[in-house]
């Protein structure tokens, strides 16, 4: 399974000396993931997307420039990917349950 770490609200710094980048590097190493510094559309191609709120996250979002069209577009895009992923998982679970039910149904000869 491939995974990526990104932040849809603000960019993850590229400078490796940044403490915010260091925080993401720790998560990257622990999760075996890639880092997408700018939450590009490429995140849709990963099996799993981790949202990194950053080293200074205090529990609420801080939108310095406000809820711009760009921020909302990225958030909606990620939400759609999450919904699609959940639907795929639900379909897999239902298919597995159906296979288990079919095994329990006795086969009769016509």
ChimeraX commands (.cxc) that place a marker at each C-alpha (Angstrom):
marker #1 position 0.00,0.00,0.00 radius 0.5
marker #1 position 1.39,3.41,-0.88 radius 0.5
marker #1 position 0.70,6.47,1.22 radius 0.5
marker #1 position 1.42,10.18,1.28 radius 0.5
marker #1 position 1.54,12.91,3.91 radius 0.5
marker #1 position 0.25,16.36,2.98 radius 0.5
marker #1 position -1.37,19.47,4.41 radius 0.5
marker #1 position -4.31,20.93,2.46 radius 0.5
marker #1 position -4.35,24.17,4.48 radius 0.5
marker #1 position -0.70,25.26,4.29 radius 0.5
marker #1 position 2.35,23.96,2.51 radius 0.5
marker #1 position 4.76,21.63,4.28 radius 0.5
marker #1 position 8.14,23.40,4.20 radius 0.5
marker #1 position 10.76,22.01,1.83 radius 0.5
marker #1 position 13.65,23.29,3.96 radius 0.5
marker #1 position 14.92,20.28,5.91 radius 0.5
marker #1 position 16.08,22.55,8.76 radius 0.5
marker #1 position 12.49,23.70,9.41 radius 0.5
marker #1 position 11.00,22.28,12.60 radius 0.5
marker #1 position 7.67,21.83,10.77 radius 0.5
marker #1 position 9.43,19.83,8.05 radius 0.5
marker #1 position 11.23,17.83,10.75 radius 0.5
marker #1 position 7.87,16.92,12.31 radius 0.5
marker #1 position 6.65,15.65,8.94 radius 0.5
marker #1 position 9.90,13.72,8.39 radius 0.5
marker #1 position 9.33,11.85,11.66 radius 0.5
marker #1 position 5.82,10.88,10.54 radius 0.5
marker #1 position 7.14,9.96,7.08 radius 0.5
marker #1 position 9.72,7.62,8.60 radius 0.5
marker #1 position 7.20,6.05,10.99 radius 0.5
marker #1 position 4.52,5.52,8.34 radius 0.5
marker #1 position 6.78,4.70,5.40 radius 0.5
marker #1 position 5.08,7.44,3.37 radius 0.5
marker #1 position 6.00,10.08,0.82 radius 0.5
marker #1 position 5.62,13.81,1.45 radius 0.5
marker #1 position 3.57,15.99,-0.90 radius 0.5
marker #1 position 4.60,19.49,0.18 radius 0.5
marker #1 position 1.81,21.36,-1.64 radius 0.5
marker #1 position -1.15,18.93,-1.57 radius 0.5
marker #1 position -1.08,18.53,-5.34 radius 0.5
marker #1 position -3.72,16.54,-7.24 radius 0.5
marker #1 position -1.24,13.61,-7.22 radius 0.5
marker #1 position -2.45,12.75,-3.70 radius 0.5
marker #1 position -5.54,11.21,-5.33 radius 0.5
marker #1 position -3.38,8.43,-6.76 radius 0.5
marker #1 position -2.29,7.15,-3.33 radius 0.5
marker #1 position -4.05,4.40,-1.41 radius 0.5
marker #1 position -3.84,6.34,1.83 radius 0.5
marker #1 position -3.52,10.09,2.48 radius 0.5
marker #1 position -2.35,11.33,5.87 radius 0.5
marker #1 position -3.19,14.93,6.78 radius 0.5
marker #1 position -0.34,16.61,8.66 radius 0.5
marker #1 position -1.61,19.65,10.54 radius 0.5
marker #1 position 1.96,20.57,11.47 radius 0.5
marker #1 position 4.09,20.76,14.58 radius 0.5
marker #1 position 2.25,23.83,15.86 radius 0.5
marker #1 position -1.30,22.49,15.52 radius 0.5
marker #1 position -3.39,23.45,18.52 radius 0.5
marker #1 position -6.70,21.84,17.66 radius 0.5
marker #1 position -8.18,24.48,15.37 radius 0.5
marker #1 position -7.47,25.57,11.81 radius 0.5
marker #1 position -5.73,28.89,11.31 radius 0.5
marker #1 position -6.51,30.28,7.86 radius 0.5
marker #1 position -4.37,33.44,7.59 radius 0.5
marker #1 position -5.69,34.30,4.14 radius 0.5
marker #1 position -9.22,33.12,4.88 radius 0.5
marker #1 position -11.14,30.28,3.30 radius 0.5
marker #1 position -10.01,30.96,-0.25 radius 0.5
marker #1 position -11.28,29.18,-3.33 radius 0.5
marker #1 position -7.98,27.28,-3.58 radius 0.5
marker #1 position -8.18,25.99,0.01 radius 0.5
marker #1 position -11.82,24.95,-0.41 radius 0.5
marker #1 position -11.07,23.22,-3.74 radius 0.5
marker #1 position -8.32,21.14,-2.14 radius 0.5
marker #1 position -10.48,20.26,0.88 radius 0.5
marker #1 position -13.43,19.24,-1.30 radius 0.5
marker #1 position -11.14,17.19,-3.53 radius 0.5
marker #1 position -9.71,15.32,-0.53 radius 0.5
marker #1 position -13.20,14.80,0.88 radius 0.5
marker #1 position -14.35,13.23,-2.40 radius 0.5
marker #1 position -11.34,10.91,-2.38 radius 0.5
marker #1 position -12.14,9.90,1.21 radius 0.5
marker #1 position -15.79,9.22,0.31 radius 0.5
marker #1 position -14.78,7.13,-2.71 radius 0.5
marker #1 position -12.31,5.16,-0.59 radius 0.5
marker #1 position -15.03,4.48,2.02 radius 0.5
marker #1 position -17.47,3.33,-0.67 radius 0.5
marker #1 position -14.88,0.94,-2.09 radius 0.5
marker #1 position -14.21,-0.45,1.39 radius 0.5
marker #1 position -17.95,-0.88,2.04 radius 0.5
marker #1 position -18.35,-2.73,-1.28 radius 0.5
marker #1 position -15.48,-5.05,-0.39 radius 0.5
marker #1 position -16.99,-5.79,3.02 radius 0.5
marker #1 position -20.42,-6.42,1.49 radius 0.5
marker #1 position -18.92,-8.75,-1.13 radius 0.5
marker #1 position -17.11,-10.70,1.57 radius 0.5
marker #1 position -20.30,-10.99,3.64 radius 0.5
marker #1 position -22.24,-12.12,0.58 radius 0.5
marker #1 position -19.64,-14.81,-0.15 radius 0.5
marker #1 position -19.93,-16.00,3.46 radius 0.5
marker #1 position -23.74,-16.14,3.20 radius 0.5
marker #1 position -23.60,-18.06,-0.08 radius 0.5
marker #1 position -21.35,-20.64,1.54 radius 0.5
marker #1 position -23.99,-21.20,4.23 radius 0.5
marker #1 position -26.88,-21.64,1.79 radius 0.5
marker #1 position -27.32,-25.35,1.00 radius 0.5
marker #1 position -27.05,-26.19,-2.66 radius 0.5
marker #1 position -30.00,-28.17,-4.02 radius 0.5
marker #1 position -30.08,-30.20,-7.17 radius 0.5
marker #1 position -32.76,-29.33,-9.67 radius 0.5
marker link #1:1,2 radius 0.2
marker link #1:2,3 radius 0.2
marker link #1:3,4 radius 0.2
marker link #1:4,5 radius 0.2
marker link #1:5,6 radius 0.2
marker link #1:6,7 radius 0.2
marker link #1:7,8 radius 0.2
marker link #1:8,9 radius 0.2
marker link #1:9,10 radius 0.2
marker link #1:10,11 radius 0.2
marker link #1:11,12 radius 0.2
marker link #1:12,13 radius 0.2
marker link #1:13,14 radius 0.2
marker link #1:14,15 radius 0.2
marker link #1:15,16 radius 0.2
marker link #1:16,17 radius 0.2
marker link #1:17,18 radius 0.2
marker link #1:18,19 radius 0.2
marker link #1:19,20 radius 0.2
marker link #1:20,21 radius 0.2
marker link #1:21,22 radius 0.2
marker link #1:22,23 radius 0.2
marker link #1:23,24 radius 0.2
marker link #1:24,25 radius 0.2
marker link #1:25,26 radius 0.2
marker link #1:26,27 radius 0.2
marker link #1:27,28 radius 0.2
marker link #1:28,29 radius 0.2
marker link #1:29,30 radius 0.2
marker link #1:30,31 radius 0.2
marker link #1:31,32 radius 0.2
marker link #1:32,33 radius 0.2
marker link #1:33,34 radius 0.2
marker link #1:34,35 radius 0.2
marker link #1:35,36 radius 0.2
marker link #1:36,37 radius 0.2
marker link #1:37,38 radius 0.2
marker link #1:38,39 radius 0.2
marker link #1:39,40 radius 0.2
marker link #1:40,41 radius 0.2
marker link #1:41,42 radius 0.2
marker link #1:42,43 radius 0.2
marker link #1:43,44 radius 0.2
marker link #1:44,45 radius 0.2
marker link #1:45,46 radius 0.2
marker link #1:46,47 radius 0.2
marker link #1:47,48 radius 0.2
marker link #1:48,49 radius 0.2
marker link #1:49,50 radius 0.2
marker link #1:50,51 radius 0.2
marker link #1:51,52 radius 0.2
marker link #1:52,53 radius 0.2
marker link #1:53,54 radius 0.2
marker link #1:54,55 radius 0.2
marker link #1:55,56 radius 0.2
marker link #1:56,57 radius 0.2
marker link #1:57,58 radius 0.2
marker link #1:58,59 radius 0.2
marker link #1:59,60 radius 0.2
marker link #1:60,61 radius 0.2
marker link #1:61,62 radius 0.2
marker link #1:62,63 radius 0.2
marker link #1:63,64 radius 0.2
marker link #1:64,65 radius 0.2
marker link #1:65,66 radius 0.2
marker link #1:66,67 radius 0.2
marker link #1:67,68 radius 0.2
marker link #1:68,69 radius 0.2
marker link #1:69,70 radius 0.2
marker link #1:70,71 radius 0.2
marker link #1:71,72 radius 0.2
marker link #1:72,73 radius 0.2
marker link #1:73,74 radius 0.2
marker link #1:74,75 radius 0.2
marker link #1:75,76 radius 0.2
marker link #1:76,77 radius 0.2
marker link #1:77,78 radius 0.2
marker link #1:78,79 radius 0.2
marker link #1:79,80 radius 0.2
marker link #1:80,81 radius 0.2
marker link #1:81,82 radius 0.2
marker link #1:82,83 radius 0.2
marker link #1:83,84 radius 0.2
marker link #1:84,85 radius 0.2
marker link #1:85,86 radius 0.2
marker link #1:86,87 radius 0.2
marker link #1:87,88 radius 0.2
marker link #1:88,89 radius 0.2
marker link #1:89,90 radius 0.2
marker link #1:90,91 radius 0.2
marker link #1:91,92 radius 0.2
marker link #1:92,93 radius 0.2
marker link #1:93,94 radius 0.2
marker link #1:94,95 radius 0.2
marker link #1:95,96 radius 0.2
marker link #1:96,97 radius 0.2
marker link #1:97,98 radius 0.2
marker link #1:98,99 radius 0.2
marker link #1:99,100 radius 0.2
marker link #1:100,101 radius 0.2
marker link #1:101,102 radius 0.2
marker link #1:102,103 radius 0.2
marker link #1:103,104 radius 0.2
marker link #1:104,105 radius 0.2
marker link #1:105,106 radius 0.2
marker link #1:106,107 radius 0.2
marker link #1:107,108 radius 0.2
marker link #1:108,109 radius 0.2
marker link #1:109,110 radius 0.2
view
